[in-house]
C-alpha cells in the first residue's frame, strides 16, 4: 500500500475557494481598488487573482513543502 501526498490537492482547493474573484474580495474592483463580497468579477480581476493564486500555491507547495500523507 503506497502513501499518497494530498498536500498540494488540499492547498489548491482551499486557495481556489478563497481566491475566487468576488467571493471574499475583488482586486481590482470596478469603482475602487478592493471591494469585499460583491459577487461580481471582471477580466482584469480574474487575471490578478490567478497570478496571486499561482504565487501562493508555488510558495506553499514548493518552497514551504506542505505534505499530507495518507
PDB file of N, H, CA, C and O in Angstrom:
ATOM      1  N   UNK A   1       0.843  -1.177   0.000  1.00  0.00           N
ATOM      2  CA  UNK A   1       0.000   0.000   0.000  1.00  0.00           C
ATOM      3  C   UNK A   1       0.890   1.242   0.000  1.00  0.00           C
ATOM      4  O   UNK A   1       1.751   1.391   0.867  1.00  0.00           O
ATOM      5  N   UNK A   2       0.686   2.122  -0.960  1.00  0.00           N
ATOM      6  H   UNK A   2      -0.013   2.001  -1.665  1.00  0.00           H
ATOM      7  CA  UNK A   2       1.534   3.303  -1.077  1.00  0.00           C
ATOM      8  C   UNK A   2       0.857   4.515  -0.437  1.00  0.00           C
ATOM      9  O   UNK A   2      -0.369   4.628  -0.413  1.00  0.00           O
ATOM     10  N   UNK A   3       1.688   5.410   0.075  1.00  0.00           N
ATOM     11  H   UNK A   3       2.684   5.319   0.055  1.00  0.00           H
ATOM     12  CA  UNK A   3       1.177   6.645   0.672  1.00  0.00           C
ATOM     13  C   UNK A   3       0.980   7.688  -0.422  1.00  0.00           C
ATOM     14  O   UNK A   3       1.818   7.839  -1.311  1.00  0.00           O
ATOM     15  N   UNK A   4      -0.121   8.391  -0.347  1.00  0.00           N
ATOM     16  H   UNK A   4      -0.802   8.268   0.375  1.00  0.00           H
ATOM     17  CA  UNK A   4      -0.438   9.423  -1.323  1.00  0.00           C
ATOM     18  C   UNK A   4      -0.286  10.795  -0.671  1.00  0.00           C
ATOM     19  O   UNK A   4      -0.712  11.009   0.464  1.00  0.00           O
ATOM     20  N   UNK A   5       0.327  11.717  -1.404  1.00  0.00           N
ATOM     21  H   UNK A   5       0.673  11.543  -2.326  1.00  0.00           H
ATOM     22  CA  UNK A   5       0.542  13.067  -0.900  1.00  0.00           C
ATOM     23  C   UNK A   5      -0.652  13.942  -1.281  1.00  0.00           C
ATOM     24  O   UNK A   5      -0.815  14.296  -2.449  1.00  0.00           O
ATOM     25  N   UNK A   6      -1.488  14.292  -0.297  1.00  0.00           N
ATOM     26  H   UNK A   6      -1.356  14.004   0.651  1.00  0.00           H
ATOM     27  CA  UNK A   6      -2.682  15.091  -0.521  1.00  0.00           C
ATOM     28  C   UNK A   6      -2.444  16.570  -0.244  1.00  0.00           C
ATOM     29  O   UNK A   6      -3.370  17.366  -0.399  1.00  0.00           O
ATOM     30  N   UNK A   7      -1.256  16.964   0.154  1.00  0.00           N
ATOM     31  H   UNK A   7      -0.504  16.317   0.280  1.00  0.00           H
ATOM     32  CA  UNK A   7      -0.954  18.355   0.475  1.00  0.00           C
ATOM     33  C   UNK A   7      -1.234  19.324  -0.661  1.00  0.00           C
ATOM     34  O   UNK A   7      -1.957  20.299  -0.459  1.00  0.00           O
ATOM     35  N   UNK A   8      -0.679  19.088  -1.865  1.00  0.00           N
ATOM     36  H   UNK A   8      -0.091  18.296  -2.028  1.00  0.00           H
ATOM     37  CA  UNK A   8      -0.947  20.003  -2.977  1.00  0.00           C
ATOM     38  C   UNK A   8      -2.427  20.082  -3.360  1.00  0.00           C
ATOM     39  O   UNK A   8      -2.903  21.139  -3.775  1.00  0.00           O
ATOM     40  N   UNK A   9      -3.150  18.982  -3.225  1.00  0.00           N
ATOM     41  H   UNK A   9      -2.763  18.124  -2.889  1.00  0.00           H
ATOM     42  CA  UNK A   9      -4.577  18.981  -3.566  1.00  0.00           C
ATOM     43  C   UNK A   9      -5.360  19.830  -2.577  1.00  0.00           C
ATOM     44  O   UNK A   9      -6.201  20.632  -2.980  1.00  0.00           O
ATOM     45  N   UNK A  10      -5.092  19.662  -1.286  1.00  0.00           N
ATOM     46  H   UNK A  10      -4.408  19.009  -0.959  1.00  0.00           H
ATOM     47  CA  UNK A  10      -5.798  20.414  -0.256  1.00  0.00           C
ATOM     48  C   UNK A  10      -5.495  21.905  -0.373  1.00  0.00           C
ATOM     49  O   UNK A  10      -6.399  22.736  -0.284  1.00  0.00           O
ATOM     50  N   UNK A  11      -4.225  22.241  -0.571  1.00  0.00           N
ATOM     51  H   UNK A  11      -3.491  21.566  -0.643  1.00  0.00           H
ATOM     52  CA  UNK A  11      -3.836  23.648  -0.710  1.00  0.00           C
ATOM     53  C   UNK A  11      -4.471  24.255  -1.956  1.00  0.00           C
ATOM     54  O   UNK A  11      -4.947  25.389  -1.907  1.00  0.00           O
ATOM     55  N   UNK A  12      -4.488  23.532  -3.063  1.00  0.00           N
ATOM     56  H   UNK A  12      -4.101  22.611  -3.103  1.00  0.00           H
ATOM     57  CA  UNK A  12      -5.074  24.043  -4.311  1.00  0.00           C
ATOM     58  C   UNK A  12      -6.566  24.316  -4.169  1.00  0.00           C
ATOM     59  O   UNK A  12      -7.051  25.360  -4.603  1.00  0.00           O
ATOM     60  N   UNK A  13      -7.288  23.392  -3.569  1.00  0.00           N
ATOM     61  H   UNK A  13      -6.894  22.544  -3.215  1.00  0.00           H
ATOM     62  CA  UNK A  13      -8.732  23.568  -3.407  1.00  0.00           C
ATOM     63  C   UNK A  13      -9.037  24.717  -2.463  1.00  0.00           C
ATOM     64  O   UNK A  13      -9.928  25.522  -2.737  1.00  0.00           O
ATOM     65  N   UNK A  14      -8.311  24.806  -1.357  1.00  0.00           N
ATOM     66  H   UNK A  14      -7.587  24.153  -1.134  1.00  0.00           H
ATOM     67  CA  UNK A  14      -8.542  25.890  -0.392  1.00  0.00           C
ATOM     68  C   UNK A  14      -8.248  27.255  -1.013  1.00  0.00           C
ATOM     69  O   UNK A  14      -9.025  28.195  -0.842  1.00  0.00           O
ATOM     70  N   UNK A  15      -7.137  27.366  -1.728  1.00  0.00           N
ATOM     71  H   UNK A  15      -6.506  26.603  -1.867  1.00  0.00           H
ATOM     72  CA  UNK A  15      -6.809  28.639  -2.374  1.00  0.00           C
ATOM     73  C   UNK A  15      -7.799  28.984  -3.476  1.00  0.00           C
ATOM     74  O   UNK A  15      -8.141  30.153  -3.652  1.00  0.00           O
ATOM     75  N   UNK A  16      -8.261  27.991  -4.218  1.00  0.00           N
ATOM     76  H   UNK A  16      -7.983  27.041  -4.075  1.00  0.00           H
ATOM     77  CA  UNK A  16      -9.240  28.238  -5.279  1.00  0.00           C
ATOM     78  C   UNK A  16     -10.524  28.807  -4.707  1.00  0.00           C
ATOM     79  O   UNK A  16     -11.106  29.733  -5.272  1.00  0.00           O
ATOM     80  N   UNK A  17     -10.968  28.251  -3.581  1.00  0.00           N
ATOM     81  H   UNK A  17     -10.496  27.498  -3.122  1.00  0.00           H
ATOM     82  CA  UNK A  17     -12.194  28.737  -2.954  1.00  0.00           C
ATOM     83  C   UNK A  17     -11.987  30.139  -2.391  1.00  0.00           C
ATOM     84  O   UNK A  17     -12.824  31.019  -2.593  1.00  0.00           O
ATOM     85  N   UNK A  18     -10.880  30.351  -1.689  1.00  0.00           N
ATOM     86  H   UNK A  18     -10.201  29.636  -1.525  1.00  0.00           H
ATOM     87  CA  UNK A  18     -10.640  31.644  -1.046  1.00  0.00           C
ATOM     88  C   UNK A  18     -10.331  32.764  -2.039  1.00  0.00           C
ATOM     89  O   UNK A  18     -10.658  33.923  -1.784  1.00  0.00           O
ATOM     90  N   UNK A  19      -9.704  32.428  -3.167  1.00  0.00           N
ATOM     91  H   UNK A  19      -9.438  31.486  -3.374  1.00  0.00           H
ATOM     92  CA  UNK A  19      -9.285  33.456  -4.118  1.00  0.00           C
ATOM     93  C   UNK A  19     -10.196  33.581  -5.341  1.00  0.00           C
ATOM     94  O   UNK A  19      -9.806  34.184  -6.341  1.00  0.00           O
ATOM     95  N   UNK A  20     -11.399  33.019  -5.269  1.00  0.00           N
ATOM     96  H   UNK A  20     -11.715  32.528  -4.457  1.00  0.00           H
ATOM     97  CA  UNK A  20     -12.347  33.222  -6.362  1.00  0.00           C
ATOM     98  C   UNK A  20     -12.739  34.696  -6.398  1.00  0.00           C
ATOM     99  O   UNK A  20     -13.200  35.227  -5.387  1.00  0.00           O
ATOM    100  N   UNK A  21     -12.570  35.365  -7.528  1.00  0.00           N
ATOM    101  H   UNK A  21     -12.196  34.934  -8.349  1.00  0.00           H
ATOM    102  CA  UNK A  21     -12.861  36.803  -7.586  1.00  0.00           C
ATOM    103  C   UNK A  21     -14.323  37.103  -7.241  1.00  0.00           C
ATOM    104  O   UNK A  21     -15.243  36.517  -7.811  1.00  0.00           O
ATOM    105  N   UNK A  22     -14.513  38.018  -6.305  1.00  0.00           N
ATOM    106  H   UNK A  22     -13.766  38.494  -5.841  1.00  0.00           H
ATOM    107  CA  UNK A  22     -15.848  38.430  -5.914  1.00  0.00           C
ATOM    108  C   UNK A  22     -16.415  37.672  -4.735  1.00  0.00           C
ATOM    109  O   UNK A  22     -17.394  38.125  -4.143  1.00  0.00           O
ATOM    110  N   UNK A  23     -15.844  36.538  -4.366  1.00  0.00           N
ATOM    111  H   UNK A  23     -15.049  36.169  -4.847  1.00  0.00           H
ATOM    112  CA  UNK A  23     -16.384  35.766  -3.250  1.00  0.00           C
ATOM    113  C   UNK A  23     -16.050  36.443  -1.924  1.00  0.00           C
ATOM    114  O   UNK A  23     -16.955  36.870  -1.207  1.00  0.00           O
ATOM    115  N   UNK A  24     -14.777  36.547  -1.590  1.00  0.00           N
ATOM    116  H   UNK A  24     -14.041  36.200  -2.173  1.00  0.00           H
ATOM    117  CA  UNK A  24     -14.366  37.269  -0.386  1.00  0.00           C
ATOM    118  C   UNK A  24     -13.979  38.705  -0.709  1.00  0.00           C
ATOM    119  O   UNK A  24     -14.363  39.640  -0.008  1.00  0.00           O
ATOM    120  N   UNK A  25     -13.217  38.860  -1.779  1.00  0.00           N
ATOM    121  H   UNK A  25     -12.905  38.100  -2.349  1.00  0.00           H
ATOM    122  CA  UNK A  25     -12.794  40.192  -2.206  1.00  0.00           C
ATOM    123  C   UNK A  25     -12.550  40.178  -3.699  1.00  0.00           C
ATOM    124  O   UNK A  25     -12.399  39.118  -4.306  1.00  0.00           O
ATOM    125  N   UNK A  26     -12.512  41.372  -4.290  1.00  0.00           N
ATOM    126  H   UNK A  26     -12.635  42.233  -3.797  1.00  0.00           H
ATOM    127  CA  UNK A  26     -12.193  41.511  -5.708  1.00  0.00           C
ATOM    128  C   UNK A  26     -11.121  42.574  -5.841  1.00  0.00           C
ATOM    129  O   UNK A  26     -11.271  43.693  -5.351  1.00  0.00           O
ATOM    130  N   UNK A  27     -10.046  42.214  -6.505  1.00  0.00           N
ATOM    131  H   UNK A  27      -9.924  41.305  -6.903  1.00  0.00           H
ATOM    132  CA  UNK A  27      -8.900  43.103  -6.660  1.00  0.00           C
ATOM    133  C   UNK A  27      -8.511  43.144  -8.124  1.00  0.00           C
ATOM    134  O   UNK A  27      -8.118  42.078  -8.598  1.00  0.00           O
ATOM    135  N   UNK A  28      -8.557  44.168  -8.888  1.00  0.00           N
ATOM    136  H   UNK A  28      -8.876  45.033  -8.503  1.00  0.00           H
ATOM    137  CA  UNK A  28      -9.157  45.474  -8.646  1.00  0.00           C
ATOM    138  C   UNK A  28     -10.663  45.422  -8.876  1.00  0.00           C
ATOM    139  O   UNK A  28     -11.150  44.617  -9.669  1.00  0.00           O
ATOM    140  N   UNK A  29     -11.378  46.265  -8.193  1.00  0.00           N
ATOM    141  H   UNK A  29     -10.983  46.919  -7.548  1.00  0.00           H
ATOM    142  CA  UNK A  29     -12.833  46.328  -8.326  1.00  0.00           C
ATOM    143  C   UNK A  29     -13.216  47.328  -9.410  1.00  0.00           C
ATOM    144  O   UNK A  29     -12.350  47.967 -10.009  1.00  0.00           O
ATOM    145  N   UNK A  30     -14.493  47.457  -9.655  1.00  0.00           N
ATOM    146  H   UNK A  30     -15.196  46.938  -9.169  1.00  0.00           H
ATOM    147  CA  UNK A  30     -14.947  48.355 -10.719  1.00  0.00           C
ATOM    148  C   UNK A  30     -14.821  49.819 -10.337  1.00  0.00           C
ATOM    149  O   UNK A  30     -14.449  50.647 -11.168  1.00  0.00           O
ATOM    150  N   UNK A  31     -15.128  50.147  -9.087  1.00  0.00           N
ATOM    151  H   UNK A  31     -15.431  49.474  -8.412  1.00  0.00           H
ATOM    152  CA  UNK A  31     -15.087  51.557  -8.692  1.00  0.00           C
ATOM    153  C   UNK A  31     -13.962  51.871  -7.700  1.00  0.00           C
ATOM    154  O   UNK A  31     -13.620  53.041  -7.525  1.00  0.00           O
ATOM    155  N   UNK A  32     -13.382  50.870  -7.053  1.00  0.00           N
ATOM    156  H   UNK A  32     -13.660  49.920  -7.195  1.00  0.00           H
ATOM    157  CA  UNK A  32     -12.317  51.077  -6.065  1.00  0.00           C
ATOM    158  C   UNK A  32     -11.192  50.084  -6.329  1.00  0.00           C
ATOM    159  O   UNK A  32     -11.254  49.272  -7.252  1.00  0.00           O
ATOM    160  N   UNK A  33     -10.175  50.173  -5.502  1.00  0.00           N
ATOM    161  H   UNK A  33     -10.124  50.832  -4.752  1.00  0.00           H
ATOM    162  CA  UNK A  33      -9.069  49.221  -5.643  1.00  0.00           C
ATOM    163  C   UNK A  33      -9.479  47.832  -5.162  1.00  0.00           C
ATOM    164  O   UNK A  33      -9.151  46.830  -5.798  1.00  0.00           O
ATOM    165  N   UNK A  34     -10.198  47.772  -4.040  1.00  0.00           N
ATOM    166  H   UNK A  34     -10.465  48.586  -3.524  1.00  0.00           H
ATOM    167  CA  UNK A  34     -10.630  46.495  -3.469  1.00  0.00           C
ATOM    168  C   UNK A  34     -12.072  46.620  -3.016  1.00  0.00           C
ATOM    169  O   UNK A  34     -12.447  47.611  -2.388  1.00  0.00           O
ATOM    170  N   UNK A  35     -12.883  45.621  -3.332  1.00  0.00           N
ATOM    171  H   UNK A  35     -12.579  44.816  -3.842  1.00  0.00           H
ATOM    172  CA  UNK A  35     -14.246  45.517  -2.813  1.00  0.00           C
ATOM    173  C   UNK A  35     -14.397  44.154  -2.165  1.00  0.00           C
ATOM    174  O   UNK A  35     -13.798  43.178  -2.616  1.00  0.00           O
ATOM    175  N   UNK A  36     -15.190  44.082  -1.115  1.00  0.00           N
ATOM    176  H   UNK A  36     -15.677  44.874  -0.749  1.00  0.00           H
ATOM    177  CA  UNK A  36     -15.374  42.846  -0.380  1.00  0.00           C
ATOM    178  C   UNK A  36     -16.779  42.303  -0.574  1.00  0.00           C
ATOM    179  O   UNK A  36     -17.760  43.022  -0.385  1.00  0.00           O
ATOM    180  N   UNK A  37     -16.878  41.025  -0.955  1.00  0.00           N
ATOM    181  H   UNK A  37     -16.081  40.440  -1.109  1.00  0.00           H
ATOM    182  CA  UNK A  37     -18.148  40.329  -1.061  1.00  0.00           C
ATOM    183  C   UNK A  37     -19.132  40.906  -2.053  1.00  0.00           C
ATOM    184  O   UNK A  37     -20.333  40.909  -1.783  1.00  0.00           O
ATOM    185  N   UNK A  38     -18.671  41.393  -3.186  1.00  0.00           N
ATOM    186  H   UNK A  38     -17.696  41.390  -3.406  1.00  0.00           H
ATOM    187  CA  UNK A  38     -19.596  41.993  -4.147  1.00  0.00           C
ATOM    188  C   UNK A  38     -20.159  40.987  -5.144  1.00  0.00           C
ATOM    189  O   UNK A  38     -21.083  41.320  -5.887  1.00  0.00           O
ATOM    190  N   UNK A  39     -19.633  39.775  -5.182  1.00  0.00           N
ATOM    191  H   UNK A  39     -18.883  39.504  -4.579  1.00  0.00           H
ATOM    192  CA  UNK A  39     -20.106  38.688  -6.044  1.00  0.00           C
ATOM    193  C   UNK A  39     -20.149  39.056  -7.531  1.00  0.00           C
ATOM    194  O   UNK A  39     -21.006  38.564  -8.265  1.00  0.00           O
ATOM    195  N   UNK A  40     -19.244  39.905  -7.969  1.00  0.00           N
ATOM    196  H   UNK A  40     -18.548  40.304  -7.373  1.00  0.00           H
ATOM    197  CA  UNK A  40     -19.108  40.202  -9.395  1.00  0.00           C
ATOM    198  C   UNK A  40     -17.635  40.116  -9.752  1.00  0.00           C
ATOM    199  O   UNK A  40     -16.779  40.063  -8.869  1.00  0.00           O
ATOM    200  N   UNK A  41     -17.340  40.101 -11.031  1.00  0.00           N
ATOM    201  H   UNK A  41     -18.036  40.144 -11.748  1.00  0.00           H
ATOM    202  CA  UNK A  41     -15.958  39.939 -11.457  1.00  0.00           C
ATOM    203  C   UNK A  41     -15.734  40.634 -12.788  1.00  0.00           C
ATOM    204  O   UNK A  41     -16.679  41.058 -13.454  1.00  0.00           O
ATOM    205  N   UNK A  42     -14.471  40.743 -13.160  1.00  0.00           N
ATOM    206  H   UNK A  42     -13.704  40.398 -12.620  1.00  0.00           H
ATOM    207  CA  UNK A  42     -14.101  41.297 -14.453  1.00  0.00           C
ATOM    208  C   UNK A  42     -12.886  40.523 -14.962  1.00  0.00           C
ATOM    209  O   UNK A  42     -12.288  39.736 -14.227  1.00  0.00           O
ATOM    210  N   UNK A  43     -12.536  40.748 -16.198  1.00  0.00           N
ATOM    211  H   UNK A  43     -13.022  41.387 -16.795  1.00  0.00           H
ATOM    212  CA  UNK A  43     -11.416  40.022 -16.794  1.00  0.00           C
ATOM    213  C   UNK A  43     -10.101  40.355 -16.088  1.00  0.00           C
ATOM    214  O   UNK A  43      -9.286  39.466 -15.841  1.00  0.00           O
ATOM    215  N   UNK A  44      -9.896  41.620 -15.768  1.00  0.00           N
ATOM    216  H   UNK A  44     -10.558  42.342 -15.969  1.00  0.00           H
ATOM    217  CA  UNK A  44      -8.655  42.013 -15.117  1.00  0.00           C
ATOM    218  C   UNK A  44      -8.572  41.445 -13.697  1.00  0.00           C
ATOM    219  O   UNK A  44      -7.485  41.077 -13.251  1.00  0.00           O
ATOM    220  N   UNK A  45      -9.696  41.367 -12.982  1.00  0.00           N
ATOM    221  H   UNK A  45     -10.578  41.666 -13.345  1.00  0.00           H
ATOM    222  CA  UNK A  45      -9.656  40.786 -11.645  1.00  0.00           C
ATOM    223  C   UNK A  45      -9.402  39.279 -11.701  1.00  0.00           C
ATOM    224  O   UNK A  45      -8.755  38.731 -10.808  1.00  0.00           O
ATOM    225  N   UNK A  46      -9.899  38.611 -12.727  1.00  0.00           N
ATOM    226  H   UNK A  46     -10.424  39.056 -13.452  1.00  0.00           H
ATOM    227  CA  UNK A  46      -9.602  37.186 -12.897  1.00  0.00           C
ATOM    228  C   UNK A  46      -8.107  36.992 -13.127  1.00  0.00           C
ATOM    229  O   UNK A  46      -7.508  36.071 -12.573  1.00  0.00           O
ATOM    230  N   UNK A  47      -7.515  37.841 -13.927  1.00  0.00           N
ATOM    231  H   UNK A  47      -8.002  38.590 -14.377  1.00  0.00           H
ATOM    232  CA  UNK A  47      -6.077  37.770 -14.181  1.00  0.00           C
ATOM    233  C   UNK A  47      -5.266  38.023 -12.908  1.00  0.00           C
ATOM    234  O   UNK A  47      -4.319  37.291 -12.621  1.00  0.00           O
ATOM    235  N   UNK A  48      -5.630  39.049 -12.152  1.00  0.00           N
ATOM    236  H   UNK A  48      -6.399  39.643 -12.386  1.00  0.00           H
ATOM    237  CA  UNK A  48      -4.918  39.366 -10.912  1.00  0.00           C
ATOM    238  C   UNK A  48      -5.061  38.234  -9.896  1.00  0.00           C
ATOM    239  O   UNK A  48      -4.079  37.845  -9.264  1.00  0.00           O
ATOM    240  N   UNK A  49      -6.264  37.707  -9.734  1.00  0.00           N
ATOM    241  H   UNK A  49      -7.062  38.023 -10.247  1.00  0.00           H
ATOM    242  CA  UNK A  49      -6.483  36.629  -8.784  1.00  0.00           C
ATOM    243  C   UNK A  49      -5.749  35.355  -9.209  1.00  0.00           C
ATOM    244  O   UNK A  49      -5.266  34.620  -8.347  1.00  0.00           O
ATOM    245  N   UNK A  50      -5.652  35.074 -10.496  1.00  0.00           N
ATOM    246  H   UNK A  50      -6.044  35.670 -11.196  1.00  0.00           H
ATOM    247  CA  UNK A  50      -4.925  33.881 -10.934  1.00  0.00           C
ATOM    248  C   UNK A  50      -3.422  34.031 -10.708  1.00  0.00           C
ATOM    249  O   UNK A  50      -2.746  33.047 -10.409  1.00  0.00           O
ATOM    250  N   UNK A  51      -2.892  35.234 -10.845  1.00  0.00           N
ATOM    251  H   UNK A  51      -3.441  36.034 -11.088  1.00  0.00           H
ATOM    252  CA  UNK A  51      -1.471  35.458 -10.548  1.00  0.00           C
ATOM    253  C   UNK A  51      -1.212  35.279  -9.048  1.00  0.00           C
ATOM    254  O   UNK A  51      -0.222  34.660  -8.658  1.00  0.00           O
ATOM    255  N   UNK A  52      -2.104  35.824  -8.207  1.00  0.00           N
ATOM    256  H   UNK A  52      -2.908  36.328  -8.524  1.00  0.00           H
ATOM    257  CA  UNK A  52      -1.966  35.645  -6.761  1.00  0.00           C
ATOM    258  C   UNK A  52      -2.081  34.167  -6.393  1.00  0.00           C
ATOM    259  O   UNK A  52      -1.317  33.675  -5.562  1.00  0.00           O
ATOM    260  N   UNK A  53      -3.035  33.452  -7.008  1.00  0.00           N
ATOM    261  H   UNK A  53      -3.656  33.851  -7.682  1.00  0.00           H
ATOM    262  CA  UNK A  53      -3.226  32.020  -6.768  1.00  0.00           C
ATOM    263  C   UNK A  53      -1.953  31.244  -7.109  1.00  0.00           C
ATOM    264  O   UNK A  53      -1.497  30.420  -6.316  1.00  0.00           O
ATOM    265  N   UNK A  54      -1.383  31.502  -8.275  1.00  0.00           N
ATOM    266  H   UNK A  54      -1.753  32.172  -8.919  1.00  0.00           H
ATOM    267  CA  UNK A  54      -0.177  30.797  -8.697  1.00  0.00           C
ATOM    268  C   UNK A  54       0.992  31.084  -7.760  1.00  0.00           C
ATOM    269  O   UNK A  54       1.749  30.178  -7.411  1.00  0.00           O
ATOM    270  N   UNK A  55       1.138  32.336  -7.354  1.00  0.00           N
ATOM    271  H   UNK A  55       0.524  33.072  -7.637  1.00  0.00           H
ATOM    272  CA  UNK A  55       2.240  32.697  -6.457  1.00  0.00           C
ATOM    273  C   UNK A  55       2.095  32.022  -5.097  1.00  0.00           C
ATOM    274  O   UNK A  55       3.061  31.456  -4.586  1.00  0.00           O
ATOM    275  N   UNK A  56       0.907  32.073  -4.506  1.00  0.00           N
ATOM    276  H   UNK A  56       0.122  32.533  -4.921  1.00  0.00           H
ATOM    277  CA  UNK A  56       0.706  31.441  -3.202  1.00  0.00           C
ATOM    278  C   UNK A  56       0.829  29.926  -3.279  1.00  0.00           C
ATOM    279  O   UNK A  56       1.398  29.308  -2.380  1.00  0.00           O
ATOM    280  N   UNK A  57       0.303  29.320  -4.340  1.00  0.00           N
ATOM    281  H   UNK A  57      -0.159  29.822  -5.070  1.00  0.00           H
ATOM    282  CA  UNK A  57       0.416  27.874  -4.499  1.00  0.00           C
ATOM    283  C   UNK A  57       1.872  27.451  -4.631  1.00  0.00           C
ATOM    284  O   UNK A  57       2.287  26.457  -4.036  1.00  0.00           O
ATOM    285  N   UNK A  58       2.640  28.192  -5.401  1.00  0.00           N
ATOM    286  H   UNK A  58       2.302  28.999  -5.885  1.00  0.00           H
ATOM    287  CA  UNK A  58       4.060  27.890  -5.559  1.00  0.00           C
ATOM    288  C   UNK A  58       4.803  28.023  -4.237  1.00  0.00           C
ATOM    289  O   UNK A  58       5.628  27.174  -3.900  1.00  0.00           O
ATOM    290  N   UNK A  59       4.520  29.068  -3.496  1.00  0.00           N
ATOM    291  H   UNK A  59       3.850  29.758  -3.770  1.00  0.00           H
ATOM    292  CA  UNK A  59       5.193  29.263  -2.209  1.00  0.00           C
ATOM    293  C   UNK A  59       4.830  28.157  -1.233  1.00  0.00           C
ATOM    294  O   UNK A  59       5.709  27.596  -0.580  1.00  0.00           O
ATOM    295  N   UNK A  60       3.545  27.836  -1.124  1.00  0.00           N
ATOM    296  H   UNK A  60       2.830  28.291  -1.655  1.00  0.00           H
ATOM    297  CA  UNK A  60       3.108  26.855  -0.131  1.00  0.00           C
ATOM    298  C   UNK A  60       3.507  25.428  -0.469  1.00  0.00           C
ATOM    299  O   UNK A  60       3.881  24.668   0.424  1.00  0.00           O
ATOM    300  N   UNK A  61       3.435  25.050  -1.735  1.00  0.00           N
ATOM    301  H   UNK A  61       3.131  25.668  -2.461  1.00  0.00           H
ATOM    302  CA  UNK A  61       3.693  23.657  -2.105  1.00  0.00           C
ATOM    303  C   UNK A  61       5.167  23.399  -2.381  1.00  0.00           C
ATOM    304  O   UNK A  61       5.700  22.375  -1.953  1.00  0.00           O
ATOM    305  N   UNK A  62       5.832  24.304  -3.085  1.00  0.00           N
ATOM    306  H   UNK A  62       5.399  25.135  -3.432  1.00  0.00           H
ATOM    307  CA  UNK A  62       7.221  24.054  -3.468  1.00  0.00           C
ATOM    308  C   UNK A  62       8.199  24.603  -2.440  1.00  0.00           C
ATOM    309  O   UNK A  62       9.072  23.871  -1.974  1.00  0.00           O
ATOM    310  N   UNK A  63       8.071  25.883  -2.074  1.00  0.00           N
ATOM    311  H   UNK A  63       7.361  26.477  -2.453  1.00  0.00           H
ATOM    312  CA  UNK A  63       9.048  26.497  -1.174  1.00  0.00           C
ATOM    313  C   UNK A  63       8.911  25.993   0.254  1.00  0.00           C
ATOM    314  O   UNK A  63       9.905  25.607   0.870  1.00  0.00           O
ATOM    315  N   UNK A  64       7.693  25.990   0.790  1.00  0.00           N
ATOM    316  H   UNK A  64       6.886  26.303   0.289  1.00  0.00           H
ATOM    317  CA  UNK A  64       7.490  25.527   2.165  1.00  0.00           C
ATOM    318  C   UNK A  64       7.379  24.009   2.207  1.00  0.00           C
ATOM    319  O   UNK A  64       7.874  23.378   3.141  1.00  0.00           O
ATOM    320  N   UNK A  65       6.742  23.424   1.218  1.00  0.00           N
ATOM    321  H   UNK A  65       6.339  23.936   0.459  1.00  0.00           H
ATOM    322  CA  UNK A  65       6.651  21.975   1.123  1.00  0.00           C
ATOM    323  C   UNK A  65       5.584  21.378   2.010  1.00  0.00           C
ATOM    324  O   UNK A  65       5.884  20.533   2.853  1.00  0.00           O
ATOM    325  N   UNK A  66       4.351  21.797   1.839  1.00  0.00           N
ATOM    326  H   UNK A  66       4.107  22.483   1.154  1.00  0.00           H
ATOM    327  CA  UNK A  66       3.237  21.233   2.624  1.00  0.00           C
ATOM    328  C   UNK A  66       2.907  19.847   2.085  1.00  0.00           C
ATOM    329  O   UNK A  66       2.640  19.676   0.895  1.00  0.00           O
ATOM    330  N   UNK A  67       2.929  18.861   2.978  1.00  0.00           N
ATOM    331  H   UNK A  67       3.146  19.000   3.944  1.00  0.00           H
ATOM    332  CA  UNK A  67       2.633  17.481   2.612  1.00  0.00           C
ATOM    333  C   UNK A  67       1.643  16.893   3.590  1.00  0.00           C
ATOM    334  O   UNK A  67       1.767  17.088   4.800  1.00  0.00           O
ATOM    335  N   UNK A  68       0.648  16.164   3.068  1.00  0.00           N
ATOM    336  H   UNK A  68       0.547  16.005   2.086  1.00  0.00           H
ATOM    337  CA  UNK A  68      -0.308  15.429   3.881  1.00  0.00           C
ATOM    338  C   UNK A  68      -0.331  14.017   3.308  1.00  0.00           C
ATOM    339  O   UNK A  68      -0.887  13.792   2.233  1.00  0.00           O
ATOM    340  N   UNK A  69       0.265  13.073   4.016  1.00  0.00           N
ATOM    341  H   UNK A  69       0.716  13.256   4.889  1.00  0.00           H
ATOM    342  CA  UNK A  69       0.344  11.695   3.533  1.00  0.00           C
ATOM    343  C   UNK A  69      -0.756  10.854   4.166  1.00  0.00           C
ATOM    344  O   UNK A  69      -1.039  10.955   5.360  1.00  0.00           O
ATOM    345  N   UNK A  70      -1.369  10.017   3.324  1.00  0.00           N
ATOM    346  H   UNK A  70      -1.139   9.935   2.354  1.00  0.00           H
ATOM    347  CA  UNK A  70      -2.398   9.113   3.836  1.00  0.00           C
ATOM    348  C   UNK A  70      -1.959   7.684   3.670  1.00  0.00           C
ATOM    349  O   UNK A  70      -2.691   6.766   4.042  1.00  0.00           O
TER     350      UNK A  70
END
